[in-house]
Amino acid sequence: MRISRLRRFHASRALWPWLRLPASLTAALRRAYGAPQWPRAHVLACGRGRPRREERQALGLARGAWIFWREVELHGPDPQRPAVWARSSFPLRAISQGLQPLTRHGSRPIGNTLFRHRRLRRSPIQIKVSPVFGGNRRYRRSSVLQRGARRIWVEEHLLPDLPRWRGRGR
């Protein structure tokens, strides 16, 4: 597993397996919750728009490019206690290149769909500290998933209600 920046983060020992996981967080969450129906995705927002600078750079897009983006909270049995906030995005032109099903996922996490493809490659995971949620320290991981010419930016913020690590799942 390659991590892009070898900084010393002061994350708890319990968070490191989640931060370093090279596979789908969805599968690891399913194992942690102990039931196949969890986690579920509560869609906060989705649509077409301009990428943020970090997304544009990671996806190799020009300034005027458009993306499809989706923001969700992944939660277990209690929807009031989300474990992960995630944003995924990809170039709008990729919808006609086979990514259209990702625009219709509803309450299903997209992790299982993405990681089902054996030829999927993931860029090195970048781990950062982010004060996004209430000004408290939160850890975030981001990477680009690629299969052929199709690229998807994935950003995941670990929230306080993340369950205890029980292994990476399948």
VOPAGU-2260 file (C-alpha; in pm, 1 decimal, decimal comma):
REM VOPAGU-2260
SITE   aa  ch    i         X         Y         Z
SITE  MET   A    0       0,0       0,0       0,0
SITE  ARG   A    1     143,7     331,7    -101,3
SITE  ILE   A    2      52,3     644,9      88,3
SITE  SER   A    3     152,4     960,5     -91,7
SITE  ARG   A    4     278,3    1166,2     198,1
SITE  LEU   A    5     481,0    1000,3     466,7
SITE  ARG   A    6     399,7    1252,8     737,3
SITE  ARG   A    7     346,5    1151,4    1093,1
SITE  PHE   A    8     -22,4    1196,9    1164,6
SITE  HIS   A    9    -148,6    1187,4    1516,7
SITE  ALA   A   10    -447,0     972,3    1433,7
SITE  SER   A   11    -540,1     711,8    1688,6
SITE  ARG   A   12    -421,2     358,0    1635,7
SITE  ALA   A   13    -784,8     255,7    1576,8
SITE  LEU   A   14    -811,9     485,9    1271,9
SITE  TRP   A   15    -501,5     366,5    1084,7
SITE  PRO   A   16    -657,0      51,2     933,6
SITE  TRP   A   17    -939,5     266,7     795,4
SITE  LEU   A   18    -702,9     532,5     659,9
SITE  ARG   A   19    -463,7     286,6     493,9
SITE  LEU   A   20    -723,6      48,1     349,1
SITE  PRO   A   21    -646,9       5,6     -24,4
SITE  ALA   A   22    -984,4    -154,6     -98,4
SITE  SER   A   23   -1342,8     -39,6     -57,6
SITE  LEU   A   24   -1445,1     127,3     269,4
SITE  THR   A   25   -1795,2      -3,6     197,4
SITE  ALA   A   26   -1684,9    -367,6     232,3
SITE  ALA   A   27   -1494,4    -290,5     554,3
SITE  LEU   A   28   -1797,5    -105,7     693,9
SITE  ARG   A   29   -2021,4    -400,9     605,3
SITE  ARG   A   30   -1790,0    -627,2     803,4
SITE  ALA   A   31   -1775,0    -381,3    1096,3
SITE  TYR   A   32   -2155,4    -352,1    1111,5
SITE  GLY   A   33   -2189,5    -730,5    1083,2
SITE  ALA   A   34   -2478,0    -727,7     834,8
SITE  PRO   A   35   -2494,2    -726,4     453,5
SITE  GLN   A   36   -2755,2    -448,2     436,3
SITE  TRP   A   37   -2521,4    -193,4     597,7
SITE  PRO   A   38   -2384,1      55,2     526,3
SITE  ARG   A   39   -2638,7     261,1     342,4
SITE  ALA   A   40   -2571,4     587,9     168,5
SITE  HIS   A   41   -2776,0     892,9     256,9
SITE  VAL   A   42   -2740,6    1116,1     -49,6
SITE  LEU   A   43   -2677,1    1473,6      59,9
SITE  ALA   A   44   -2647,2    1618,6    -289,6
SITE  CYS   A   45   -2550,8    1524,5    -643,2
SITE  GLY   A   46   -2548,4    1678,2    -985,0
SITE  ARG   A   47   -2344,9    1836,1   -1257,4
SITE  GLY   A   48   -2108,4    2120,3   -1194,5
SITE  ARG   A   49   -1759,3    2259,7   -1208,7
SITE  PRO   A   50   -1490,2    2065,3   -1025,2
SITE  ARG   A   51   -1306,7    2201,0    -725,3
SITE  ARG   A   52    -940,4    2275,6    -793,5
SITE  GLU   A   53    -819,3    1955,5    -626,4
SITE  GLU   A   54   -1064,3    1743,9    -828,0
SITE  ARG   A   55    -973,1    1918,8   -1150,8
SITE  GLN   A   56    -603,0    1852,2   -1095,0
SITE  ALA   A   57    -652,5    1490,7    -988,9
SITE  LEU   A   58    -877,4    1412,6   -1285,0
SITE  GLY   A   59    -658,1    1604,2   -1531,5
SITE  LEU   A   60    -938,2    1836,1   -1643,3
SITE  ALA   A   61    -922,3    2174,1   -1812,0
SITE  ARG   A   62   -1058,2    2481,2   -1631,9
SITE  GLY   A   63   -1389,7    2484,8   -1818,9
SITE  ALA   A   64   -1463,7    2114,2   -1767,7
SITE  TRP   A   65   -1780,2    1979,8   -1608,6
SITE  ILE   A   66   -1818,4    1686,9   -1372,1
SITE  PHE   A   67   -2087,9    1471,3   -1220,1
SITE  TRP   A   68   -2050,7    1468,5    -840,4
SITE  ARG   A   69   -2222,0    1296,3    -549,9
SITE  GLU   A   70   -2193,4    1358,9    -175,6
SITE  VAL   A   71   -2317,4    1098,2      72,0
SITE  GLU   A   72   -2302,6     995,6     433,7
SITE  LEU   A   73   -2248,7     624,4     491,7
SITE  HIS   A   74   -2426,0     497,4     800,5
SITE  GLY   A   75   -2523,3     178,5     978,7
SITE  PRO   A   76   -2857,2     101,1    1144,7
SITE  ASP   A   77   -2884,3     451,5    1292,2
SITE  PRO   A   78   -2896,0     711,2    1011,2
SITE  GLN   A   79   -2833,1     984,8    1269,1
SITE  ARG   A   80   -2483,1     844,8    1328,6
SITE  PRO   A   81   -2293,9     852,3     997,4
SITE  ALA   A   82   -1952,2     686,2     987,1
SITE  VAL   A   83   -1814,3     837,5     664,9
SITE  TRP   A   84   -1883,4    1147,0     456,0
SITE  ALA   A   85   -1781,3    1085,1      95,5
SITE  ARG   A   86   -1766,1    1275,3    -230,9
SITE  SER   A   87   -1708,2    1113,4    -565,9
SITE  SER   A   88   -1681,0    1284,5    -901,5
SITE  PHE   A   89   -1590,8    1208,5   -1259,5
SITE  PRO   A   90   -1581,3    1400,2   -1588,4
SITE  LEU   A   91   -1923,2    1450,1   -1741,2
SITE  ARG   A   92   -1807,0    1295,8   -2068,9
SITE  ALA   A   93   -1748,2     965,8   -1881,2
SITE  ILE   A   94   -2125,5     916,7   -1849,5
SITE  SER   A   95   -2131,2     812,6   -2215,1
SITE  GLN   A   96   -1819,6     596,4   -2157,0
SITE  GLY   A   97   -1989,1     349,9   -1922,5
SITE  LEU   A   98   -2019,7     540,4   -1594,8
SITE  GLN   A   99   -2389,2     625,5   -1628,8
SITE  PRO   A  100   -2492,0     361,6   -1368,3
SITE  LEU   A  101   -2300,7     561,2   -1104,3
SITE  THR   A  102   -2542,8     849,6   -1153,7
SITE  ARG   A  103   -2836,7     628,8   -1043,4
SITE  HIS   A  104   -2710,7     457,4    -730,1
SITE  GLY   A  105   -2962,1     603,8    -486,2
SITE  SER   A  106   -2902,6     478,8    -130,6
SITE  ARG   A  107   -2645,6     220,1    -236,4
SITE  PRO   A  108   -2278,8     302,1    -178,3
SITE  ILE   A  109   -2079,4     308,2    -503,1
SITE  GLY   A  110   -1776,6     136,6    -347,1
SITE  ASN   A  111   -1900,2    -214,2    -420,9
SITE  THR   A  112   -1973,3    -125,8    -782,5
SITE  LEU   A  113   -1633,4      33,8    -835,6
SITE  PHE   A  114   -1424,4    -234,3    -669,2
SITE  ARG   A  115   -1602,8    -517,8    -848,0
SITE  HIS   A  116   -1381,5    -450,6   -1151,9
SITE  ARG   A  117   -1055,8    -642,0   -1123,7
SITE  ARG   A  118    -869,5    -407,2   -1359,0
SITE  LEU   A  119    -943,9    -105,9   -1142,0
SITE  ARG   A  120    -631,0      81,0   -1036,1
SITE  ARG   A  121    -608,1     321,9    -746,9
SITE  SER   A  122    -365,8     610,9    -721,8
SITE  PRO   A  123    -168,2     646,8    -398,9
SITE  ILE   A  124    -402,3     740,2    -115,1
SITE  GLN   A  125    -349,9    1089,7      20,0
SITE  ILE   A  126    -425,3    1133,5     387,7
SITE  LYS   A  127    -491,8    1477,6     527,7
SITE  VAL   A  128    -628,6    1634,3     841,8
SITE  SER   A  129    -941,2    1830,7     762,2
SITE  PRO   A  130   -1134,2    2069,2     991,2
SITE  VAL   A  131   -1444,2    2039,2     770,9
SITE  PHE   A  132   -1688,6    1899,7    1028,0
SITE  GLY   A  133   -1758,1    2147,3    1306,3
SITE  GLY   A  134   -1400,7    2269,8    1322,2
SITE  ASN   A  135   -1289,7    1943,4    1486,1
SITE  ARG   A  136    -996,6    1742,6    1359,1
SITE  ARG   A  137   -1112,6    1485,5    1105,5
SITE  TYR   A  138    -907,0    1258,6     887,5
SITE  ARG   A  139    -964,1    1243,1     516,9
SITE  ARG   A  140    -837,3    1015,2     246,7
SITE  SER   A  141    -858,1    1078,4    -123,7
SITE  SER   A  142    -750,9     902,6    -439,9
SITE  VAL   A  143    -830,2     852,0    -806,9
SITE  LEU   A  144    -975,1     522,2    -923,9
SITE  GLN   A  145    -898,3     441,7   -1285,2
SITE  ARG   A  146   -1004,4     176,1   -1531,7
SITE  GLY   A  147    -875,4     241,9   -1879,7
SITE  ALA   A  148    -927,7     609,1   -1960,1
SITE  ARG   A  149   -1209,7     651,1   -1705,3
SITE  ARG   A  150   -1112,2     825,4   -1383,8
SITE  ILE   A  151   -1313,9     878,3   -1064,9
SITE  TRP   A  152   -1209,8    1104,1    -776,3
SITE  VAL   A  153   -1303,6     968,4    -433,7
SITE  GLU   A  154   -1275,1    1167,4    -111,6
SITE  GLU   A  155   -1370,6    1009,1     222,0
SITE  HIS   A  156   -1385,8    1178,0     563,7
SITE  LEU   A  157   -1387,4     951,1     869,0
SITE  LEU   A  158   -1646,5    1069,8    1121,2
SITE  PRO   A  159   -1664,2    1013,5    1499,9
SITE  ASP   A  160   -1924,7     734,8    1469,1
SITE  LEU   A  161   -1696,1     512,4    1263,3
SITE  PRO   A  162   -1740,6     157,9    1398,6
SITE  ARG   A  163   -1455,7     -47,4    1540,9
SITE  TRP   A  164   -1230,6    -205,5    1275,5
SITE  ARG   A  165   -1314,8    -570,4    1208,9
SITE  GLY   A  166   -1108,1    -636,2     898,7
SITE  ARG   A  167   -1116,3    -524,0     541,4
SITE  GLY   A  168   -1407,4    -729,3     414,2
SITE  ARG   A  169   -1388,3    -869,5      62,9
